[in-house]
Amino acid sequence: METALLPPVGDQVHRRGNFISKSIAVLAMLATGWRFEGALPNLRKFVVIVAPHTSNWDFPTGLMAMFALGLRGTFLGKDTLFKPPFGWFFRWLGGVPVDRSSQNNVVEQTIMYFNKREQMILALSPEGTRKRIEKWRTGFYWVAVGAKVPIVPVAFDFPRKRFVIHPLRTMTGDVDTDIAHLRTFFTADMAYRPANYVE
């Protein structure tokens, strides 16, 4: 895949921001040396999985990428994050509150969001934590299957400062096989803290 400061973004992809926000993010990329490899599909709805997730730096680095591309990404957060005084900020960033109580299924709530919206890019970490874990969580997978949208794997390669966007994958319903394939796009040597990622 070819490396570029910014890849093209199709007209079907959910967009946000303006010249100022994009310029600030592009300047941040120039200053830090980050580049993109690959390009997003020109689709109205899809799930982006981002890994390895091992550091607090992953979130601001992801925001830099999102604003540089002018994407309107959506992420899930505990409903308590969206209460005053900072709830407006997380909503502005693209956050969607989810109720994680036993009476409510987060996967079903997220599928409902997809079904209600004409455009949506859901960005999730399949690890769900910065700590070292043996197995990925499967919520992102069942959201993609239930909403009938593809998954786009995006690797944050910190040593080489690359956002590696892999071609989309359509899930088959065989969760073990599909996730094993998705994991091949990510390696520990990409992580900010390699010891925290299990290949």
N, CA and C of each residue as an Amber inpcrd file, in Angstrom:
protein
   597
   0.8330000  -1.2000000   0.0000000   0.0000000   0.0000000   0.0000000
   0.8680000   1.2510000   0.0000000   0.3900000   2.2620000  -0.6900000
   1.1460000   3.5160000  -0.8060000   0.9110000   4.4040000   0.4060000
   1.9820000   5.0410000   0.8730000   1.8950000   5.9420000   2.0140000
   1.7120000   7.3770000   1.5390000   0.8120000   8.1120000   2.2050000
   0.5510000   9.5070000   1.8390000   0.1720000  10.2860000   3.0850000
   0.3640000  11.5970000   3.0290000  -0.0650000  12.4250000   4.1530000
  -1.5570000  12.2740000   4.3610000  -2.3380000  12.3980000   3.2790000
  -3.7870000  12.2330000   3.3440000  -4.2600000  11.4200000   2.1430000
  -4.9940000  10.3440000   2.3680000  -5.5780000   9.6040000   1.2500000
  -6.8600000  10.2800000   0.7900000  -7.3470000   9.9650000  -0.4010000
  -8.6380000  10.5200000  -0.8380000  -9.7730000   9.9640000   0.0060000
 -10.7920000  10.7670000   0.1970000 -11.9800000  10.3470000   0.9440000
 -13.1890000  10.5120000   0.0310000 -13.9420000   9.4490000  -0.1720000
 -15.0630000   9.4580000  -1.1020000 -16.2400000  10.2920000  -0.6390000
 -17.1440000  10.5850000  -1.5700000 -18.2640000  11.4730000  -1.2720000
 -19.3700000  10.8090000  -0.4570000 -19.3310000   9.4890000  -0.2790000
 -20.3440000   8.8010000   0.5210000 -19.9720000   8.7220000   2.0030000
 -18.7070000   8.9810000   2.3120000 -18.2150000   8.8430000   3.6790000
 -18.7200000   9.9940000   4.5450000 -19.1290000   9.6680000   5.7680000
 -19.6630000  10.6670000   6.6910000 -18.5790000  11.6720000   7.0690000
 -18.8350000  12.9570000   6.8090000 -17.8090000  13.9880000   6.9770000
 -18.1550000  14.9490000   8.1100000 -17.1290000  15.6760000   8.5450000
 -17.3020000  16.7200000   9.5570000 -16.1510000  17.7000000   9.4440000
 -16.2590000  18.7870000  10.2170000 -15.1680000  19.7350000  10.3150000
 -15.1710000  20.7750000   9.2090000 -14.1530000  21.6140000   9.2390000
 -14.0250000  22.6950000   8.2680000 -12.5380000  22.9080000   7.9650000
 -12.2510000  23.9380000   7.2270000 -10.8680000  24.2090000   6.8260000
  -9.9590000  24.3750000   8.0420000 -10.4630000  25.0490000   9.0800000
  -9.6240000  25.3100000  10.2590000  -9.3010000  24.0230000  11.0070000
 -10.3300000  23.2150000  11.3080000 -10.0860000  21.9880000  12.0670000
  -9.2020000  21.0230000  11.2920000  -9.4170000  20.9390000   9.9790000
  -8.5890000  20.0490000   9.1620000  -7.1560000  20.5590000   9.1000000
  -6.9730000  21.8640000   8.9430000  -5.6290000  22.4300000   8.8580000
  -4.8360000  22.1860000  10.1390000  -5.4870000  22.3550000  11.2890000
  -4.8070000  22.1190000  12.5670000  -4.3570000  20.6690000  12.6660000
  -5.2440000  19.7430000  12.2770000  -4.9060000  18.3250000  12.3500000
  -3.7970000  17.9640000  11.3650000  -3.8410000  18.5280000  10.1650000
  -2.7900000  18.2520000   9.1790000  -1.4410000  18.7970000   9.6580000
  -1.4550000  19.9930000  10.2460000  -0.2130000  20.5430000  10.7970000
   0.3380000  19.6520000  11.9060000  -0.5650000  19.0920000  12.7270000
  -0.1310000  18.1750000  13.7860000   0.5020000  16.9240000  13.1830000
  -0.0720000  16.4260000  12.0920000   0.5180000  15.2630000  11.4220000
   1.8900000  15.5940000  10.8460000   2.0100000  16.7630000  10.2410000
   3.2980000  17.1730000   9.6790000   4.3500000  17.3130000  10.7790000
   3.9230000  17.8600000  11.9180000   4.8600000  18.0820000  13.0160000
   5.3020000  16.7750000  13.6620000   4.4160000  15.7880000  13.6860000
   4.7220000  14.5240000  14.3650000   5.1990000  13.4400000  13.4110000
   5.0380000  13.6570000  12.1070000   5.5410000  12.6960000  11.1290000
   4.6040000  11.5640000  10.7610000   3.3530000  11.6270000  11.1940000
   2.4020000  10.5500000  10.8900000   1.9380000  10.6310000   9.4350000
   1.6550000   9.4520000   8.8530000   1.1510000   9.3400000   7.4830000
   0.0810000   8.2560000   7.4210000  -0.6800000   8.2600000   6.3510000
  -1.6750000   7.2200000   6.1010000  -1.1500000   6.2330000   5.0640000
  -1.5470000   5.0030000   5.2270000  -1.2740000   3.9720000   4.2330000
  -2.6050000   3.2910000   3.9220000  -3.0110000   3.2710000   2.6600000
  -4.3220000   2.7500000   2.2950000  -5.3620000   3.8490000   2.3120000
  -6.6220000   3.4760000   2.0720000  -7.7160000   4.4540000   2.0250000
  -9.0050000   3.8010000   2.4880000  -9.9040000   4.6320000   2.9890000
 -11.1990000   4.1520000   3.4490000 -12.1040000   3.8160000   2.2690000
 -13.0210000   2.8700000   2.4540000 -13.9830000   2.5870000   1.3870000
 -14.9710000   3.7370000   1.2520000 -15.4700000   3.9570000   0.0600000
 -16.4390000   5.0250000  -0.1650000 -17.8400000   4.4870000   0.1110000
 -18.1370000   4.3270000   1.4090000 -19.4130000   3.7820000   1.8600000
 -20.0310000   4.6870000   2.9130000 -21.3460000   4.5970000   3.0480000
 -22.0640000   5.4310000   4.0030000 -21.9900000   4.8800000   5.4290000
 -21.8350000   3.5570000   5.5550000 -21.8240000   2.9420000   6.8820000
 -20.7780000   1.8370000   6.9370000 -19.9810000   1.8360000   8.0010000
 -19.0690000   0.7300000   8.2600000 -18.5140000   0.8560000   9.6780000
 -17.9230000  -0.2400000  10.1470000 -17.2580000  -0.2710000  11.4490000
 -15.7550000  -0.2260000  11.2230000 -15.0690000   0.6350000  11.9600000
 -13.6090000   0.6840000  11.9540000 -13.1210000   0.0670000  13.2540000
 -12.2470000  -0.9440000  13.1570000 -11.6160000  -1.4630000  14.3710000
 -10.1720000  -0.9750000  14.3940000  -9.7860000  -0.4240000  15.5340000
  -8.4650000   0.1750000  15.7000000  -7.6750000  -0.6250000  16.7320000
  -6.4790000  -1.0150000  16.3740000  -5.6040000  -1.7530000  17.2830000
  -4.1640000  -1.5140000  16.8090000  -3.1660000  -1.8580000  17.6040000
  -3.2360000  -2.2580000  19.0100000  -3.6040000  -1.0600000  19.8980000
  -4.3670000  -1.3350000  20.9580000  -4.7800000  -0.2930000  21.8920000
  -4.0730000  -0.5510000  23.2190000  -2.9670000   0.1660000  23.4430000
  -2.1370000  -0.1070000  24.6260000  -1.7950000   1.1340000  25.4380000
  -2.2780000   2.3160000  25.0110000  -1.8160000   3.5520000  25.6390000
  -2.8900000   4.6340000  25.5780000  -2.7940000   5.5780000  26.5040000
  -3.6670000   6.7550000  26.4600000  -3.4090000   7.6100000  25.2230000
  -2.2540000   7.4560000  24.5900000  -1.9350000   8.2210000  23.3840000
  -2.7860000   7.7960000  22.1960000  -3.3980000   6.6230000  22.2590000
  -4.1850000   6.1410000  21.1240000  -5.3550000   7.0750000  20.8050000
  -6.0240000   7.5800000  21.8400000  -7.2140000   8.4050000  21.6150000
  -6.8680000   9.7310000  20.9340000  -5.9350000  10.5280000  21.4670000
  -5.6100000  11.7840000  20.7620000  -5.0100000  11.5490000  19.3840000
  -4.2570000  10.4610000  19.2240000  -3.7000000  10.1570000  17.9080000
  -4.8170000   9.8460000  16.9220000  -5.8200000   9.1150000  17.3860000
  -6.9810000   8.8210000  16.5450000  -7.7730000  10.0590000  16.1940000
  -7.9120000  10.9870000  17.1500000  -8.6160000  12.2380000  16.8660000
  -7.8730000  13.0470000  15.8090000  -6.5490000  13.0510000  15.8840000
  -5.7630000  13.7500000  14.8690000  -6.0540000  13.1830000  13.4880000
  -6.0980000  11.8640000  13.3830000  -6.3860000  11.2250000  12.0990000
  -7.7930000  11.5600000  11.6270000  -8.7620000  11.5130000  12.5400000
 -10.1560000  11.7620000  12.1810000 -10.3520000  13.1800000  11.6500000
  -9.7920000  14.1620000  12.3470000  -9.9650000  15.5520000  11.9150000
  -9.1600000  15.8480000  10.6500000  -8.0050000  15.2100000  10.4920000
  -7.2240000  15.4170000   9.2810000  -7.9740000  14.9240000   8.0500000
  -8.6760000  13.8060000   8.1880000  -9.4630000  13.2700000   7.0740000
 -10.8160000  13.9460000   6.9360000 -11.2210000  14.6790000   7.9750000
 -12.5350000  15.3100000   7.9500000 -13.6630000  14.3140000   8.1390000
 -13.4340000  13.2840000   8.9580000 -14.4340000  12.2430000   9.1730000
 -15.3070000  12.5670000  10.3680000 -16.5590000  12.1610000  10.2870000
 -17.4300000  12.1930000  11.4590000 -17.4930000  10.7760000  12.0160000
 -16.5470000  10.4710000  12.8790000 -16.5140000   9.1550000  13.5080000
 -17.4070000   9.1240000  14.7330000 -17.8840000   7.9390000  15.0500000
 -18.7210000   7.7200000  16.2220000 -18.0440000   6.7070000  17.1240000
 -18.0660000   6.9750000  18.4230000 -17.5490000   5.9990000  19.3730000
 -18.5390000   5.8500000  20.5130000 -18.4610000   4.7320000  21.2110000
 -19.3720000   4.4470000  22.3110000 -18.7250000   4.8190000  23.6320000
 -19.5370000   5.3400000  24.5400000 -19.0370000   5.6780000  25.8660000
 -20.0960000   5.4170000  26.9200000 -19.6380000   5.2010000  28.1430000
 -20.5860000   5.0180000  29.2470000 -21.4770000   6.2510000  29.3560000
 -22.7420000   6.0290000  29.6300000 -23.6820000   7.1470000  29.6540000
 -23.3040000   8.2140000  30.6760000 -22.5540000   7.8300000  31.7150000
 -22.1560000   8.8080000  32.7300000 -21.1850000   9.8520000  32.1760000
 -20.4550000   9.5100000  31.1010000 -19.5310000  10.4710000  30.4970000
 -20.2540000  11.6530000  29.8710000 -21.5140000  11.4680000  29.5440000
 -22.2520000  12.4650000  28.7740000 -23.1140000  13.3730000  29.6580000
 -22.8690000  13.3040000  30.9420000 -23.5640000  14.1900000  31.8710000
 -22.7330000  15.4580000  32.0680000 -23.3600000  16.5570000  32.5340000
 -22.6110000  17.7930000  32.7850000 -21.4650000  17.5350000  33.7610000
 -20.3600000  18.2830000  33.6680000 -20.1970000  19.4540000  32.8090000
 -19.5350000  19.1810000  31.4530000 -19.0520000  17.9530000  31.2270000
 -18.2730000  17.7070000  30.0070000 -18.9970000  16.8590000  28.9640000
 -20.2500000  16.5310000  29.2260000 -20.9840000  15.6870000  28.3000000
 -21.0540000  16.2540000  26.8990000 -21.2090000  17.5610000  26.7700000
 -21.2960000  18.1960000  25.4510000 -20.0360000  17.9580000  24.6330000
 -18.8870000  17.9230000  25.3260000 -17.6230000  17.7640000  24.6270000
 -17.5190000  16.3750000  23.9970000 -17.8840000  15.3530000  24.7540000
 -17.8160000  13.9920000  24.2190000 -18.8150000  13.7920000  23.0860000
 -19.9770000  14.4280000  23.1780000 -20.9460000  14.3470000  22.0810000
 -20.3840000  15.0550000  20.8360000 -19.7470000  16.1830000  21.0420000
 -19.1810000  16.9360000  19.9190000 -18.0990000  16.1170000  19.2170000
 -17.3330000  15.3510000  19.9930000 -16.2920000  14.5170000  19.3990000
 -16.8590000  13.3420000  18.5990000 -18.1320000  13.0340000  18.8420000
 -18.7490000  11.9110000  18.1390000 -19.1950000  10.7910000  19.0510000
 -19.1350000  11.0360000  20.3390000 -19.5150000  10.0040000  21.2940000
 -21.0130000   9.7500000  21.3440000 -21.3620000   8.5010000  21.5740000
 -22.7580000   8.0850000  21.7380000 -22.8650000   7.3790000  23.0900000
 -23.7680000   7.8400000  23.9670000 -23.8910000   7.1890000  25.2760000
 -24.5980000   5.8460000  25.1680000 -24.0820000   4.8670000  25.9040000
 -24.7390000   3.5650000  25.9670000 -24.9640000   3.1950000  27.4210000
 -26.1020000   2.5760000  27.6640000 -26.4740000   2.1160000  28.9990000
 -26.0080000   0.6700000  29.1340000 -25.0390000   0.4400000  29.9980000
 -24.4620000  -0.8860000  30.1380000 -25.1100000  -1.7210000  31.2250000
 -26.2680000  -1.3010000  31.6970000 -26.9590000  -2.0760000  32.7240000
 -27.4290000  -3.4020000  32.1500000 -27.7190000  -4.3440000  33.0110000
 -28.0880000  -5.6910000  32.5830000 -29.3890000  -5.7130000  31.7950000
 -30.2130000  -4.6750000  31.9230000 -31.4830000  -4.6370000  31.2120000
 -31.3390000  -4.1710000  29.7680000 -30.1800000  -3.7010000  29.4150000
 -29.9810000  -3.1550000  28.0770000 -28.7710000  -3.7950000  27.4170000
 -28.9110000  -4.2060000  26.1750000 -27.8440000  -4.8500000  25.4360000
 -27.1470000  -3.8170000  24.5640000 -25.8390000  -3.6090000  24.7880000
 -25.0940000  -2.5830000  24.0730000 -25.0460000  -2.8860000  22.5770000
 -24.8900000  -4.1460000  22.2210000 -24.8590000  -4.5130000  20.8080000
 -26.1690000  -4.1270000  20.1320000 -27.2880000  -4.4430000  20.7600000
 -28.5900000  -4.1090000  20.1780000 -28.7830000  -2.6020000  20.0740000
 -28.3350000  -1.8780000  21.1090000 -28.4390000  -0.4140000  21.0610000
 -27.6460000   0.1490000  19.8870000 -26.4500000  -0.4000000  19.6580000
 -25.5880000   0.1150000  18.6000000 -26.1380000  -0.2310000  17.2230000
 -26.6730000  -1.4260000  17.0700000 -27.3190000  -1.7950000  15.8030000
 -28.4760000  -0.8490000  15.5220000 -29.2000000  -0.4850000  16.5560000
 -30.3080000   0.4510000  16.4020000 -29.8100000   1.8090000  15.8950000
 -28.6650000   2.2730000  16.4290000 -28.0920000   3.5280000  15.9430000
 -27.7710000   3.4330000  14.4530000 -27.1690000   2.3340000  14.0350000
 -26.8620000   2.1470000  12.6210000 -28.1340000   2.1880000  11.7750000
 -29.1540000   1.5020000  12.2270000 -30.3840000   1.4120000  11.4470000
 -31.1100000   2.7460000  11.3410000 -30.9260000   3.6170000  12.3120000
 -31.6130000   4.9120000  12.3230000 -30.8850000   5.9720000  11.4970000
 -29.6140000   5.7620000  11.2340000 -28.8110000   6.7980000  10.5840000
 -28.5450000   6.4660000   9.1250000 -28.4770000   7.4990000   8.3100000
 -28.1530000   7.3060000   6.8970000 -26.6630000   7.1130000   6.6910000
 -25.8660000   7.7040000   7.5680000 -24.4150000   7.5670000   7.5060000
 -23.8800000   7.3220000   8.9100000 -22.8850000   6.4390000   9.0280000
 -22.2870000   6.2140000  10.3450000 -20.9840000   5.4530000  10.2000000
 -19.9220000   5.9810000  10.8070000 -18.6430000   5.2950000  10.9180000
 -18.4240000   5.0490000  12.4040000 -18.5160000   3.8020000  12.8160000
 -18.3260000   3.4520000  14.2220000 -16.8970000   2.9850000  14.4300000
 -16.1590000   3.6820000  15.2910000 -14.7660000   3.3230000  15.5780000
 -14.6770000   2.6800000  16.9560000 -14.0970000   1.4790000  16.9830000
 -14.0070000   0.7300000  18.2280000 -12.6460000   0.0690000  18.3570000
 -12.2230000  -0.1230000  19.5950000 -11.0650000  -0.9640000  19.8710000
 -11.5720000  -2.3590000  20.2030000 -11.1980000  -3.3660000  19.4270000
 -11.6660000  -4.7200000  19.7300000 -11.1290000  -5.2650000  21.0510000
 -10.0340000  -4.6720000  21.5370000  -9.5060000  -5.1000000  22.8360000
 -10.3580000  -4.5750000  23.9870000 -10.8920000  -3.3660000  23.8220000
 -11.7560000  -2.7950000  24.8480000 -11.0290000  -2.2960000  26.0750000
  -9.7150000  -2.3750000  26.0950000  -8.9230000  -1.9490000  27.2350000
  -7.4750000  -1.7550000  26.7910000  -6.7200000  -0.9630000  27.5730000
  -5.2950000  -0.7860000  27.2800000  -4.4480000  -1.8960000  27.8980000
  -5.0670000  -2.7000000  28.7690000  -4.3380000  -3.7740000  29.4350000
  -4.1240000  -4.9560000  28.4900000  -3.1830000  -5.7990000  28.8280000
  -2.8860000  -6.9930000  28.0460000  -4.0170000  -8.0150000  28.2140000
  -4.6080000  -8.4440000  27.1140000  -5.6670000  -9.4540000  27.1560000
  -5.3820000 -10.5230000  26.1090000  -5.8810000 -11.7220000  26.3600000
  -5.6440000 -12.8410000  25.4520000  -6.6330000 -12.8420000  24.2910000
  -7.8730000 -12.4560000  24.5590000  -8.9080000 -12.5240000  23.5270000
  -9.5620000 -11.1700000  23.3310000  -9.9060000 -10.8700000  22.0970000
 -10.6670000  -9.6700000  21.8020000 -12.1010000  -9.8340000  22.2880000
 -12.7230000  -8.7210000  22.6080000 -14.1600000  -8.7180000  22.8420000
 -14.8760000  -8.8330000  21.4950000 -16.0660000  -9.3520000  21.4990000
 -16.7450000  -9.6440000  20.2270000 -17.9050000  -8.7030000  19.9160000
 -18.1450000  -7.7080000  20.7690000 -19.2700000  -6.8040000  20.5290000
 -19.2190000  -6.1370000  19.1680000 -18.0290000  -5.6520000  18.7740000
 -17.8900000  -4.9710000  17.4850000 -18.2850000  -5.8990000  16.3410000
 -17.9780000  -7.1760000  16.5040000 -18.2630000  -8.1640000  15.4530000
 -19.7680000  -8.3310000  15.2790000 -20.4760000  -8.5100000  16.3910000
 -21.9230000  -8.7410000  16.3000000 -22.6700000  -7.4840000  15.8950000
 -22.1070000  -6.3180000  16.1830000 -22.6870000  -5.0760000  15.6620000
 -22.6130000  -5.0660000  14.1430000 -21.4450000  -5.3870000  13.5930000
 -21.2760000  -5.4030000  12.1370000 -22.2020000  -6.4250000  11.4850000
 -22.3040000  -7.6080000  12.0880000 -23.1770000  -8.6410000  11.5380000
 -24.6400000  -8.2040000  11.6170000 -25.0410000  -7.6740000  12.7720000
 -26.4370000  -7.2790000  12.9620000 -26.8500000  -6.0910000  12.1190000
 -25.9310000  -5.1520000  11.9300000 -26.2270000  -3.9570000  11.1300000
 -25.9590000  -4.1760000   9.6490000 -25.3880000  -5.3480000   9.3300000
 -25.0750000  -5.6990000   7.9350000 -24.1340000  -4.6780000   7.2950000
 -23.0560000  -4.3630000   8.0280000 -22.0430000  -3.4350000   7.5320000
 -20.6780000  -4.1130000   7.5800000 -19.7350000  -3.7120000   6.7110000
 -18.3990000  -4.3100000   6.7310000 -17.5400000  -3.7390000   7.8510000
 -16.4230000  -4.4040000   8.0730000 -15.4280000  -3.9580000   9.0500000
 -14.1690000  -3.5340000   8.3060000 -13.6200000  -2.3790000   8.6980000
 -12.3660000  -1.8750000   8.1320000 -11.3050000  -1.9040000   9.2280000
 -10.2960000  -2.7720000   9.1190000  -9.2290000  -2.7910000  10.1220000
  -8.2500000  -1.6260000   9.9000000  -7.9530000  -0.8890000  10.9670000
  -7.0000000   0.2140000  10.9020000  -5.9700000   0.0300000  12.0180000
  -4.7210000  -0.1310000  11.6180000  -3.6430000  -0.3260000  12.5880000
  -2.9550000   0.9940000  12.8850000  -2.7380000   1.2690000  14.1670000
  -1.9330000   2.4080000  14.5880000  -0.5090000   1.8930000  14.7930000
   0.3700000   2.2090000  13.8650000   1.7620000   1.7480000  13.8910000
   2.6180000   2.8780000  14.4560000   2.8170000   2.8620000  15.7670000
   3.5060000   3.9720000  16.4270000   4.9850000   4.0870000  16.0520000
   5.7650000   3.0000000  16.0190000   7.1930000   3.1710000  15.6740000
   7.4090000   3.7650000  14.2860000   6.5670000   3.3690000  13.3250000
   6.7120000   3.8590000  11.9530000   5.7760000   5.0160000  11.6350000
   4.9770000   5.4120000  12.6230000   4.0570000   6.5480000  12.5100000
   3.1720000   6.4310000  11.2620000   2.4510000   5.3110000  11.2060000
   1.5480000   5.0540000  10.0800000   0.1620000   4.6960000  10.5910000
  -0.8630000   5.2410000   9.9490000  -2.2250000   4.7400000  10.1000000
  -2.4460000   3.7960000   8.9150000  -2.4590000   2.5150000   9.1630000
  -2.5570000   1.5410000   8.0810000  -4.0220000   1.1210000   7.9150000
  -4.6420000   1.5880000   6.8240000  -6.0470000   1.2840000   6.5530000
  -6.1070000   0.0740000   5.6230000  -6.5910000  -1.0360000   6.1250000
  -6.6820000  -2.2540000   5.3380000  -8.0210000  -2.3030000   4.5950000
  -8.0960000  -3.0700000   3.5070000  -9.3690000  -3.1950000   2.7800000
 -10.4740000  -3.7530000   3.6670000 -11.6970000  -3.3580000   3.3640000
 -12.8350000  -3.7890000   4.1720000 -13.0010000  -5.3010000   4.1350000
 -13.6110000  -5.8140000   5.1840000 -13.9250000  -7.2270000   5.2890000
 -15.4050000  -7.3850000   5.6410000 -16.0770000  -8.2970000   4.9580000
 -17.4630000  -8.6160000   5.2710000 -17.4810000  -9.8680000   6.1310000
 -18.1590000  -9.8010000   7.2730000 -18.1580000 -10.9050000   8.2100000
 -19.0820000 -12.0340000   7.7380000 -18.6780000 -13.2630000   8.0400000
 -19.4200000 -14.4340000   7.5650000 -20.4080000 -14.9790000   8.5860000
 -20.2460000 -14.5740000   9.8520000 -21.0450000 -15.1620000  10.9170000
 -20.2780000 -16.2180000  11.6920000 -19.1260000 -16.6460000  11.1640000
 -18.2320000 -17.5640000  11.8690000 -17.2720000 -16.7120000  12.6880000
 -17.6480000 -16.4160000  13.9130000 -16.9500000 -15.4180000  14.7100000
 -15.4900000 -15.7830000  14.9500000 -15.2050000 -17.0370000  15.2550000
 -13.8230000 -17.4210000  15.5620000 -12.9120000 -17.2760000  14.3460000
 -13.3980000 -17.7420000  13.1970000 -12.5950000 -17.6570000  11.9780000
 -12.4000000 -16.2150000  11.5370000 -13.4780000 -15.4330000  11.5710000
 -13.3980000 -14.0400000  11.1310000 -12.4670000 -13.2210000  12.0160000
 -12.5710000 -13.3830000  13.3250000 -11.7300000 -12.6010000  14.2300000
 -10.2670000 -13.0350000  14.1160000 -10.0370000 -14.3320000  13.9450000
  -8.6570000 -14.7960000  13.7460000  -8.0530000 -14.1430000  12.5110000
  -8.8550000 -13.9760000  11.4570000  -8.3600000 -13.3130000  10.2470000
  -8.1080000 -11.8310000  10.4990000  -9.0230000 -11.1670000  11.1900000
  -8.8530000  -9.7400000  11.4720000  -7.5940000  -9.4890000  12.3000000
  -7.2790000 -10.3870000  13.1890000  -6.1200000 -10.1850000  14.0620000
  -4.8040000 -10.2200000  13.2890000  -4.8130000 -10.8100000  12.1020000
  -3.5710000 -10.8820000  11.3270000  -3.1040000  -9.5170000  10.8330000
  -3.9680000  -8.5140000  10.8950000  -3.5990000  -7.1790000  10.4260000
  -2.8580000  -6.3570000  11.4810000  -2.7340000  -6.8920000  12.6820000
  -2.1490000  -6.1450000  13.7900000  -1.0260000  -6.9580000  14.4380000
   0.0710000  -6.2900000  14.7660000   1.1880000  -6.9550000  15.4200000
   1.6530000  -6.1500000  16.6280000   2.2730000  -6.8360000  17.5620000
   2.7070000  -6.1810000  18.7950000   3.7190000  -5.0760000  18.5270000
   4.5500000  -5.2370000  17.4840000   5.5770000  -4.2240000  17.2410000
   5.0010000  -2.9050000  16.7350000   3.6950000  -2.8730000  16.4440000
   3.0410000  -1.6160000  16.0690000   2.6430000  -0.7900000  17.3050000
   2.4940000  -1.4480000  18.4330000   1.8960000  -0.8260000  19.6130000
   2.8140000   0.1980000  20.2690000   2.1850000   1.1510000  20.9350000
   2.9440000   2.1080000  21.7370000   3.6560000   1.3750000  22.8720000
   2.9580000   0.3870000  23.4510000   3.5470000  -0.4930000  24.4690000
   3.3960000  -1.9270000  23.9940000   4.3700000  -2.4420000  23.2530000
   4.2560000  -3.7760000  22.6700000   3.9540000  -4.8910000  23.6640000
   4.4410000  -4.7600000  24.8830000   4.2320000  -5.8180000  25.8830000
   2.7610000  -5.9710000  26.2570000   1.9480000  -4.9420000  25.9730000
   0.5280000  -4.9790000  26.3270000  -0.3570000  -5.5810000  25.2500000
   0.2440000  -6.0010000  24.1300000  -0.5650000  -6.5450000  23.0410000
  -0.2210000  -8.0080000  22.7890000  -1.2650000  -8.8360000  22.7110000
  -1.0990000 -10.2680000  22.4340000  -1.5070000 -10.5290000  20.9810000
  -0.5930000 -11.0750000  20.2070000  -0.9000000 -11.3680000  18.7920000
  -1.6830000 -12.6730000  18.6790000
